[in-house]
Amino acid sequence: PGIQSFCDLYTALLSQYAAVSYGDPLFACFILLPLQRRFSAHFKRALWTEHVPVISCMRMPLTQIPFSLEVFLYPTETDHDLLNLYVDGLISGTVGKTSPFFYLMAIHHVNSYFFCENPSNVQHHSQFVHLVLNIGDQETFLHALLYGGPQLGASSGFCVFSEQVPLARRAALKRILDGLKNRRLAELAMTRLEASVAQK
């Protein structure tokens, strides 16, 4: 009986937060602590699989988070299961701008892996690229591809390349899209990107 490990304690905290916290920012800080990159991916998996309601409950602005955002963003995520959970959350709308911390986390790691030049698992990376290009919401799609890095002063907590996409990012996009066997998907993605830039 009782709590046998910190993992059990964290799971109990997640359940309690979703049930009675009402988005309390102090309680949220205890939820965020184990999500730092230096800690086990187990905690992030528990949140993004069994306790997804916590994501929509936690709506505190990034400016209220008393930790450096870098501890959650760097080094960039390499766990394939977590990366899939992040992109699935973006596709389904489970994570969005109303939950700025988790939206930033998902966009940051999805973007970083999408543009990874030497993925350890080429097959997984190829499947991942297809998932990202199938994000239906246009704004989320653009954020995933044109994310420029964290920026607390921005409304979303990060900057996005729009009118002037750096040459390196254009070249990386071209390399990835040219490598797709599904030419229709590649052409559709480019059309969506060009339409967005044209509207600026």
C-alpha positions as CSV (number, residue, x, y, z in Angstrom):
1,P,0.0,0.0,0.0
2,G,1.0,3.6,-0.5
3,I,3.4,5.2,-2.9
4,Q,6.4,2.9,-3.8
5,S,8.5,5.2,-6.0
6,F,8.8,8.8,-7.3
7,C,7.2,7.6,-10.6
8,D,4.1,6.6,-8.6
9,L,4.2,9.9,-6.8
10,Y,4.4,11.8,-10.1
11,T,1.5,9.8,-11.5
12,A,-0.6,10.6,-8.5
13,L,0.3,14.3,-8.8
14,L,-0.8,14.3,-12.5
15,S,-4.2,12.7,-11.5
16,Q,-4.6,15.2,-8.7
17,Y,-3.7,18.2,-10.9
18,A,-6.2,17.2,-13.6
19,A,-9.0,16.6,-11.0
20,V,-8.7,19.6,-8.6
21,S,-6.0,22.0,-9.4
22,Y,-8.1,24.4,-11.6
23,G,-4.8,25.3,-13.4
24,D,-3.1,26.5,-10.2
25,P,0.3,27.9,-11.3
26,L,2.1,26.8,-8.1
27,F,0.9,23.2,-8.4
28,A,1.8,23.4,-12.1
29,C,5.4,24.0,-11.2
30,F,5.7,20.7,-9.4
31,I,4.2,19.0,-12.5
32,L,6.8,20.7,-14.8
33,L,9.9,19.9,-12.8
34,P,10.3,16.2,-13.9
35,L,9.7,17.2,-17.5
36,Q,13.1,18.7,-17.9
37,R,15.2,17.0,-20.6
38,R,17.8,15.7,-18.1
39,F,15.2,13.5,-16.4
40,S,13.8,10.2,-17.6
41,A,11.4,10.2,-20.5
42,H,9.1,8.1,-18.4
43,F,7.6,11.2,-16.8
44,K,6.9,12.8,-20.2
45,R,5.4,9.6,-21.5
46,A,3.1,9.3,-18.5
47,L,1.8,12.8,-19.1
48,W,1.4,12.5,-22.9
49,T,-0.3,9.1,-22.8
50,E,-2.2,8.4,-19.5
51,H,-2.8,12.0,-18.3
52,V,-3.4,14.1,-21.4
53,P,-6.1,16.2,-19.7
54,V,-3.3,17.9,-17.7
55,I,-2.1,19.5,-21.0
56,S,-5.4,21.3,-21.6
57,C,-5.7,22.3,-17.9
58,M,-2.3,24.0,-17.7
59,R,-2.8,27.3,-19.4
60,M,-0.4,29.5,-17.5
61,P,1.6,32.0,-19.6
62,L,5.3,31.2,-20.2
63,T,6.2,34.2,-18.2
64,Q,4.8,32.6,-15.1
65,I,7.1,29.6,-15.3
66,P,9.9,30.0,-12.8
67,F,12.4,27.9,-14.7
68,S,14.6,28.5,-17.8
69,L,12.7,27.2,-20.8
70,E,16.0,25.8,-22.1
71,V,16.0,23.0,-19.6
72,F,12.9,21.6,-21.3
73,L,14.0,22.3,-24.8
74,Y,17.7,21.3,-24.9
75,P,19.2,18.9,-25.9
76,T,16.5,18.3,-28.4
77,E,14.3,15.2,-28.0
78,T,15.5,11.9,-29.6
79,D,13.0,9.5,-28.1
80,H,10.9,8.2,-31.0
81,D,7.9,7.4,-28.9
82,L,7.8,10.9,-27.4
83,L,8.3,12.6,-30.8
84,N,5.4,10.6,-32.1
85,L,3.3,11.7,-29.1
86,Y,4.2,15.3,-29.7
87,V,3.3,15.3,-33.4
88,D,0.1,13.3,-32.7
89,G,-0.9,15.9,-30.2
90,L,-0.4,18.7,-32.8
91,I,-2.4,16.7,-35.5
92,S,-5.3,16.0,-33.2
93,G,-5.3,19.4,-31.6
94,T,-4.8,17.9,-28.1
95,V,-2.1,20.5,-27.6
96,G,-2.6,24.0,-28.9
97,K,-1.9,27.7,-28.2
98,T,-4.2,27.7,-25.2
99,S,-1.6,25.5,-23.5
100,P,1.5,27.6,-24.3
101,F,4.1,25.6,-22.5
102,F,3.2,22.2,-24.0
103,Y,2.6,23.8,-27.4
104,L,6.1,25.3,-27.4
105,M,7.6,22.0,-26.2
106,A,5.8,20.0,-29.0
107,I,6.6,22.5,-31.8
108,H,10.2,22.9,-30.7
109,H,11.0,19.2,-30.6
110,V,9.0,18.3,-33.7
111,N,10.7,21.0,-35.7
112,S,14.2,20.0,-34.5
113,Y,13.6,16.3,-35.4
114,F,12.0,17.2,-38.7
115,F,15.1,19.0,-39.8
116,C,17.6,16.5,-38.4
117,E,20.2,15.9,-41.0
118,N,21.5,12.6,-39.8
119,P,18.7,10.7,-38.0
120,S,19.6,7.5,-36.2
121,N,16.6,5.7,-37.7
122,V,16.0,6.8,-41.3
123,Q,12.8,4.9,-41.6
124,H,11.3,6.4,-38.5
125,H,12.4,9.9,-39.6
126,S,10.7,9.4,-43.0
127,Q,7.4,8.3,-41.3
128,F,7.7,11.3,-39.0
129,V,8.1,13.7,-41.9
130,H,4.9,12.4,-43.4
131,L,3.1,12.9,-40.1
132,V,4.3,16.5,-39.8
133,L,3.3,17.3,-43.4
134,N,-0.2,15.9,-42.7
135,I,-0.9,18.4,-39.9
136,G,-4.3,19.7,-40.9
137,D,-4.4,23.1,-39.1
138,Q,-2.6,25.6,-41.3
139,E,-1.2,27.7,-38.5
140,T,0.1,24.6,-36.6
141,F,1.6,23.3,-39.8
142,L,3.4,26.6,-40.4
143,H,4.7,26.7,-36.8
144,A,6.0,23.2,-37.1
145,L,8.0,24.0,-40.3
146,L,8.9,27.6,-39.8
147,Y,9.6,27.7,-36.1
148,G,12.6,29.9,-35.4
149,G,13.3,29.3,-31.7
150,P,11.9,30.3,-28.3
151,Q,11.2,34.0,-27.7
152,L,9.4,34.9,-24.5
153,G,8.4,38.3,-26.0
154,A,6.3,36.7,-28.7
155,S,2.6,36.0,-28.1
156,S,3.2,32.3,-28.7
157,G,6.5,32.1,-26.9
158,F,8.5,31.5,-30.0
159,C,9.4,33.3,-33.3
160,V,8.3,32.0,-36.7
161,F,10.0,32.7,-40.0
162,S,7.4,34.1,-42.4
163,E,8.3,36.8,-45.0
164,Q,12.0,36.1,-44.9
165,V,12.7,32.4,-44.5
166,P,16.5,31.9,-44.0
167,L,18.3,30.3,-47.0
168,A,19.5,27.4,-44.8
169,R,15.9,26.6,-43.8
170,R,14.7,26.9,-47.4
171,A,17.5,24.5,-48.5
172,A,16.7,22.1,-45.7
173,L,13.0,22.1,-46.6
174,K,13.8,21.5,-50.3
175,R,16.1,18.6,-49.4
176,I,13.4,16.9,-47.3
177,L,10.6,17.5,-49.8
178,D,12.7,16.4,-52.7
179,G,13.4,13.2,-50.9
180,L,9.8,12.2,-50.4
181,K,8.5,9.4,-52.5
182,N,5.0,10.8,-52.1
183,R,5.3,13.6,-54.6
184,R,1.7,14.7,-54.1
185,L,2.3,15.3,-50.4
186,A,5.5,17.2,-51.2
187,E,3.8,19.4,-53.7
188,L,0.9,20.1,-51.4
189,A,3.2,21.0,-48.5
190,M,5.1,23.4,-50.8
191,T,1.8,24.9,-52.0
192,R,0.7,25.5,-48.4
193,L,4.0,27.2,-47.5
194,E,4.1,29.4,-50.6
195,A,0.4,30.5,-50.0
196,S,1.3,31.5,-46.5
197,V,4.3,33.6,-47.5
198,A,2.3,35.2,-50.3
199,Q,-0.3,36.4,-47.8
200,K,2.3,38.3,-45.7
